[in-house]
Amino acid sequence: MRSLNLIFLWSVLCYQLNATEKQFAGMVFVGGQARPTTYTVNSSRESIFNRDKYSIKVGKVVGISSPNTLRVETTSRTEDVILIGLLDPSSDYNQPLRARLMEALRKRFLNRKVKIYNPKQYQDWDLLPNHGFIISDNRLAQAEILEKGWGFSSHSKMFEPEIMNEFRNLMLEASSLGRGVFESRSGF
């Protein structure tokens, strides 16, 4: 009975919510002694990558299929994930560019653990089932690729417009700073 009283008392102490400051007081037990503490609650908007809109998988990058496609091994299979928002700039006539881009991607992403976010309603956006966003080291792979000038953003603003606008801005910044494929020298 004493433990139930302590749990109830602890619950009351920990959940004294101060709605104006979004903080609540609580107790932390250190070395058997109760010490007062204050917790801050952050409210934010709904996550873009939620389970209602995306199927989420975890895997490891095992290869680079093209400058806009990473080969990822998940628990169930190995799949090529086409990166939403990126174009493959390396057509048959520019094999040296393709090789340089793929080598840069290999150095950065090969053997990295990633999360894959595939849109559940991919048909609504004229995407394939293997289109997705990839997060590596807590960052969107597409954003890093565009920021370094290793790729080109597609101009579709219909799918996740906030993200697509950011992709476009990252590509324009890389272009204006002469990064990656936007270098004036031929040696990217």
Salt bridges, closest charged atoms under 4 A:
GLU79 OE2 - LYS57 NZ 3.06
GLU79 OE2 - ARG77 NE 3.84
ASP80 OD1 - ARG71 NE 2.80
ASP88 OD2 - ARG98 NH1 3.32
GLU103 OE1 - ARG106 NH1 3.38
ASP137 OD2 - ARG108 NH2 3.08
ASP137 OD2 - ARG112 NH1 2.86
GLU144 OE2 - ARG108 NE 2.59
GLU144 OE2 - LYS148 NZ 3.01
GLU147 OE1 - ARG139 NH1 2.95
GLU160 OE2 - LYS53 NZ 2.99
GLU162 OE2 - ARG45 NH2 2.85
GLU173 OE2 - ARG179 NH2 3.25
GLU183 OE1 - ARG185 NH2 2.60
